[in-house]
Amino acid sequence: MAIRRATQKQQVIEKLSEQAPAGEQFIACVHTETGPSPWLNAIFDRIPFVGLFVALSRKYYFFTLTNTSVLVNGANRFTNRPGEVVAVFSRHQFPVTNYNRAAVWSKFYVHFPEAKKPTRLNVHRYWRAELDQLAAAFPAGQAVPAQDPGNPALGLMGLPGRGRQERLAVPGPRRCQNKWPGTPCLANHSRMNAPYRARSTRTTVMTGASTAIHAPCFSAGTLLSSIHMNRSLITGGVIG
């Protein structure tokens, strides 16, 4: 069983050299696997039989870049040994779409001959250097910008939305800047001198949708009993 990257590449080149024309130069070799993102394996394994089904449905390939072509070999799921050549593409007509160079699991789609739709290929960062060389044969404009976790334009799981929770805090008394209506703030109605603060939090759920969560107003130096009493006498029971 070949585990080291160099050993796997050597086996692929030896396999292809038996049929390669004279003068063919092997530039890069990348190990890939089909199916959904491997990040989801932890979820699939929690569902009976689903994890096993996904694991057995994945296919493994070696993509080898030469000076003229891109060759695709099947790969054994247990030993990583290369199999027969299943596809050959011209280097200048490589049908690749949606290439995304990510931090751990990169992906790209290849439309295999006789396939109804492009196939997703996942590449681990262990093969990052070889993937960069293979990407030189990808059509121009297929690269997708890597998702930056610190980019506020990207939310949880890289979905559009707010990347971090936004809190609207109001320092000082009798001021309320709550931008989400429907939850009046006690600071607007109270005559107490304690520094109230209105709390409103917007967070992004996994689907990318945003939801607003409102919490009651509170004072850092006033007892809760005083707040309730003041609310009852002055605001008529309005909750901040």
C-alpha positions as CSV (number, residue, x, y, z in Angstrom):
1,M,0.0,0.0,0.0
2,A,1.5,3.3,-1.1
3,I,1.1,6.1,1.5
4,R,3.9,8.5,0.6
5,R,3.2,11.0,-2.1
6,A,6.4,10.3,-3.9
7,T,5.7,6.6,-4.0
8,Q,2.2,7.1,-5.5
9,K,3.5,9.5,-8.1
10,Q,6.2,7.0,-9.1
11,Q,3.7,4.2,-9.5
12,V,1.5,6.4,-11.7
13,I,4.4,7.5,-13.9
14,E,5.5,3.9,-14.3
15,K,2.0,2.9,-15.3
16,L,1.7,5.7,-17.8
17,S,5.2,5.2,-19.2
18,E,4.1,1.9,-20.7
19,Q,1.8,3.7,-23.1
20,A,3.2,7.2,-23.3
21,P,4.7,8.4,-26.6
22,A,8.3,9.2,-26.9
23,G,9.3,12.5,-25.5
24,E,6.3,12.8,-23.2
25,Q,7.2,14.7,-20.0
26,F,5.4,14.2,-16.8
27,I,4.9,17.4,-14.8
28,A,2.5,16.8,-12.0
29,C,0.4,14.1,-10.5
30,V,-2.6,14.8,-8.1
31,H,-4.7,12.3,-6.1
32,T,-8.4,13.2,-6.0
33,E,-11.7,11.8,-4.7
34,T,-15.2,12.3,-5.9
35,G,-18.4,13.0,-3.9
36,P,-19.4,15.7,-1.5
37,S,-17.0,17.7,0.6
38,P,-15.0,15.4,3.0
39,W,-15.8,17.9,5.7
40,L,-19.3,16.4,5.8
41,N,-18.0,12.9,6.8
42,A,-18.4,13.7,10.5
43,I,-22.1,14.4,9.9
44,F,-22.7,11.4,7.6
45,D,-21.1,9.0,10.1
46,R,-23.7,10.0,12.7
47,I,-26.5,8.7,10.4
48,P,-26.8,4.9,10.2
49,F,-25.5,3.5,7.0
50,V,-25.2,7.0,5.3
51,G,-21.5,7.4,6.1
52,L,-20.8,3.9,4.8
53,F,-22.8,4.6,1.6
54,V,-21.0,7.8,1.0
55,A,-17.6,6.2,1.6
56,L,-18.3,3.4,-0.8
57,S,-19.8,5.7,-3.5
58,R,-16.6,7.8,-3.7
59,K,-14.3,7.2,-6.6
60,Y,-10.6,7.9,-6.6
61,Y,-8.5,9.2,-9.5
62,F,-5.0,10.3,-10.3
63,F,-4.8,13.4,-12.6
64,T,-1.4,13.6,-14.3
65,L,-0.3,16.7,-16.3
66,T,2.2,16.2,-19.1
67,N,3.6,18.7,-21.7
68,T,0.7,17.8,-24.1
69,S,-2.2,16.3,-22.1
70,V,-4.0,15.6,-18.9
71,L,-4.4,11.9,-18.2
72,V,-6.8,10.4,-15.6
73,N,-6.2,7.0,-14.0
74,G,-8.4,5.2,-11.6
75,A,-7.0,4.7,-8.1
76,N,-7.6,1.8,-5.8
77,R,-9.4,3.0,-2.7
78,F,-7.4,0.7,-0.3
79,T,-3.9,0.5,-1.8
80,N,-3.8,3.8,-3.8
81,R,-2.3,1.9,-6.7
82,P,-3.1,3.5,-10.1
83,G,-5.5,1.6,-12.4
84,E,-6.3,1.9,-16.1
85,V,-6.5,5.2,-17.9
86,V,-10.2,6.3,-17.9
87,A,-9.9,9.7,-19.7
88,V,-7.4,11.7,-21.7
89,F,-7.8,15.5,-22.3
90,S,-5.9,17.9,-24.4
91,R,-4.0,20.3,-22.2
92,H,-5.6,23.3,-23.9
93,Q,-9.1,21.8,-23.8
94,F,-9.3,20.6,-20.3
95,P,-13.1,20.8,-19.3
96,V,-12.6,22.2,-15.8
97,T,-15.1,24.4,-13.9
98,N,-15.6,25.9,-10.5
99,Y,-12.0,25.5,-9.3
100,N,-11.7,26.6,-5.6
101,R,-8.2,26.5,-3.9
102,A,-9.1,26.2,-0.3
103,A,-7.1,25.9,2.9
104,V,-7.6,22.2,3.4
105,W,-9.9,20.6,0.8
106,S,-9.8,22.2,-2.6
107,K,-12.2,21.2,-5.3
108,F,-12.8,21.4,-9.1
109,Y,-15.3,19.9,-11.5
110,V,-14.4,17.9,-14.6
111,H,-16.8,16.9,-17.3
112,F,-15.8,13.3,-18.1
113,P,-16.7,11.8,-21.5
114,E,-20.2,10.3,-21.6
115,A,-21.1,11.9,-18.2
116,K,-24.3,13.8,-17.9
117,K,-22.9,16.5,-15.7
118,P,-19.5,17.5,-14.3
119,T,-18.0,15.5,-11.5
120,R,-16.7,17.1,-8.3
121,L,-13.1,16.2,-7.4
122,N,-11.8,17.0,-3.9
123,V,-8.0,17.4,-3.3
124,H,-6.4,17.5,0.1
125,R,-3.8,20.0,0.9
126,Y,-1.2,17.2,1.1
127,W,-1.3,17.5,-2.7
128,R,-1.3,21.3,-2.8
129,A,2.0,21.8,-4.7
130,E,1.0,19.3,-7.4
131,L,-2.5,20.9,-7.6
132,D,-1.0,24.3,-8.2
133,Q,1.0,22.8,-11.1
134,L,-2.1,21.1,-12.5
135,A,-4.1,24.3,-12.2
136,A,-1.8,25.8,-14.8
137,A,-3.7,23.7,-17.4
138,F,-7.1,24.9,-16.2
139,P,-9.0,27.3,-18.5
140,A,-8.6,31.0,-17.6
141,G,-11.2,32.4,-15.3
142,Q,-12.1,29.1,-13.5
143,A,-10.5,29.9,-10.2
144,V,-12.9,30.9,-7.3
145,P,-11.4,33.3,-4.8
146,A,-10.5,31.6,-1.5
147,Q,-12.9,32.3,1.3
148,D,-11.3,34.5,4.0
149,P,-12.7,33.8,7.5
150,G,-11.9,37.3,8.5
151,N,-13.9,38.9,5.6
152,P,-17.0,40.5,7.1
153,A,-18.8,39.9,3.8
154,L,-18.7,36.2,4.5
155,G,-20.8,34.6,7.1
156,L,-20.7,31.2,8.8
157,M,-19.5,28.4,6.6
158,G,-18.5,31.0,4.0
159,L,-22.1,31.9,3.2
160,P,-23.1,35.5,2.5
161,G,-24.1,37.4,5.5
162,R,-22.5,39.0,8.5
163,G,-19.3,37.3,9.5
164,R,-19.4,38.3,13.1
165,Q,-22.2,39.2,15.6
166,E,-23.0,42.8,15.6
167,R,-24.0,44.4,18.9
168,L,-25.6,47.8,19.2
169,A,-24.6,49.1,22.6
170,V,-25.8,52.4,24.0
171,P,-23.5,54.0,26.6
172,G,-25.1,56.5,28.9
173,P,-28.7,57.1,30.1
174,R,-31.8,57.9,28.0
175,R,-30.3,56.9,24.7
176,C,-31.5,54.0,22.6
177,Q,-30.2,53.2,19.1
178,N,-32.0,49.9,18.6
179,K,-32.3,49.5,14.8
180,W,-34.8,46.6,15.0
181,P,-38.3,47.8,15.9
182,G,-40.7,45.9,18.0
183,T,-38.7,45.9,21.3
184,P,-38.8,49.3,23.0
185,C,-36.0,50.1,25.3
186,L,-36.5,51.0,28.9
187,A,-33.9,53.7,28.6
188,N,-36.3,55.7,26.4
189,H,-39.0,55.7,29.0
190,S,-37.2,55.6,32.3
191,R,-36.4,58.7,34.5
192,M,-33.8,56.9,36.5
193,N,-30.2,58.1,36.2
194,A,-28.6,54.7,35.9
195,P,-26.7,54.1,32.7
196,Y,-28.9,51.7,30.8
197,R,-27.8,49.8,27.8
198,A,-29.9,48.4,25.1
199,R,-28.8,45.0,23.8
200,S,-29.6,43.7,20.4
201,T,-27.7,41.0,18.6
202,R,-27.8,39.9,15.0
203,T,-26.3,36.5,14.2
204,T,-26.1,34.4,11.0
205,V,-27.4,30.9,11.0
206,M,-25.9,28.1,8.9
207,T,-28.2,28.7,6.0
208,G,-26.9,32.2,5.5
209,A,-30.1,33.9,6.8
210,S,-29.9,36.6,9.4
211,T,-32.0,36.7,12.5
212,A,-32.3,39.4,15.2
213,I,-32.2,38.5,18.9
214,H,-33.3,41.1,21.4
215,A,-32.5,41.0,25.1
216,P,-34.1,43.2,27.8
217,C,-32.3,46.5,28.7
218,F,-30.3,46.4,31.9
219,S,-28.3,48.6,34.1
220,A,-24.8,47.9,35.3
221,G,-25.4,49.6,38.7
222,T,-29.1,49.2,39.4
223,L,-30.8,46.3,41.1
224,L,-33.2,44.3,39.0
225,S,-36.0,45.0,41.6
226,S,-35.5,48.7,41.1
227,I,-35.8,48.3,37.3
228,H,-39.0,46.3,37.6
229,M,-40.5,48.9,40.1
230,N,-39.5,51.8,37.9
231,R,-40.9,50.0,34.8
232,S,-44.3,49.4,36.5
233,L,-44.6,53.0,37.9
234,I,-43.4,55.0,34.9
235,T,-43.6,52.9,31.7
236,G,-46.7,50.9,32.5
237,G,-44.9,47.6,32.1
238,V,-42.9,48.3,29.0
239,I,-40.0,45.9,28.8
240,G,-36.8,47.1,27.3
